[in-house]
Amino acid sequence: MTVDEKTSLNEWLSGMLPEAMGWLQEMVGINSFTTNRAGVDRVGAITAKCFSELGFSPEFVPSEDPNHGDHLFLSCGNPELRPVILVTHLDTVFSPEEEKKNAFHWLEAPLEGRIYGPGTVDIKGGTILIWMLLRALQKARPEVFEQHHWLVAANASEEVIGAEFGRRTAERAIGGARAVLVFEGGPREGDDFHVVTARKGRALYRLHAEGRSAHAGSAHAAGANAIVTLAGAVQAAARVTDYAKDLTVNVGSIGGGSVVNRVPQEAWADLEMRAFSPEILEAARCQIEALAAAPASPSEARILVNCTGTSPAWPASSSALELLQHWRAAATALGIKIKNVSRGGLSDANYLCTLGPTLDGLGPSGANAHCSERTDDGIKVPEYVEPGSFAPKVALNLLAVCRMLSVEDGHPL
């Protein structure tokens, strides 16, 4: 693209921002904490209204958990074709009480180039970037928009990551997807926009020690201290961490006992482990499960190990790297840079990557997702999005999607 063409595209996309930010402000103004079912559903209704202007038909699908709102699927185009799936979610991690306590709400800070607020970058800003992208496609490349099947998939409970939404999405893409594009925030590193091509998988465990109570002063030897035995198991679990393998084990909570004049008969610890490689994660799981043991002596407790949940890894793949090449080509045409990154955090990509080539981090830039606090010294600031990142990210995704579909359809670029 020439300098004039890039300038014209950026100015045209920037012209959408006032309307786009209006929609975003309306969404951010509604608390959609995962278990605030009414709030999540209100955000879903506004999202459906926003996309209806582009010709998208909504489908609200009740969650299996009655405490969660409805998942939202918005479709347009020929349903017989494999869809391009554009992924977002409706919920946030902030309860109404937390938002009120920290006075955390929509706050424009133009001198900082930021808009603060719950969900501004994670992920209501991503929803709006999808809207801008599809609107731009309709206007600039109507033939591309009209000849394909588009499915916007909005999870009602992404912040408590589970497999249900993945199943519901797969039911609407029986033959798989042309691509799965996830619009979680895409940070900048210097001049480079991040694009994500892999995420770690996770396994959750509870270690439970069953000991034997006794009077701490007069019958200490008759007891089996569950906390002491558990402490050894916790240390062994932590040692499974291997940074060279990108494997982490984090003991996140622990408890046990009741009073100090009693040998504790029970103790527990919850941990999670993460790794990019499914094989490495599975080997680590075997190590954790091997901690289960009967008492080795009368003074020791029994250790029980229970897996309480898993999330599959989205490992690096050739299909994701091939898809990334379209984004690299688009970045080159626009005179910007992108950086291929892997993330330790989870997203819907972990569950949807089996449907087709997947990329993540395609949303706007921002920072401090999941944070609502602000300190007077400015060291801690809450979640924010950078409105200046919307136009360049829309341009990047617009050119890349057009290139991807043109190449796959056998058309010259």
PyMOL commands that set and color helices and strands:
alter all, ss='L'
color gray80, all
select helices_A, chain A and resi 3-14+17-28+37-52+96-101+124-140+142-146+158-160+164-171+220-222+226-238+243-245+278-289+318-334+349-355+387-408
alter helices_A, ss='H'
color red, helices_A
select strands_A, chain A and resi 57-61+71-76+84-89+107-109+114-116+150-155+179-182+188-189+192-199+201-210+214-215+248-256+262-263+266-275+302-311+337-343+358-359+366-367+384-385
alter strands_A, ss='S'
color yellow, strands_A
deselect
rebuild
show_as cartoon
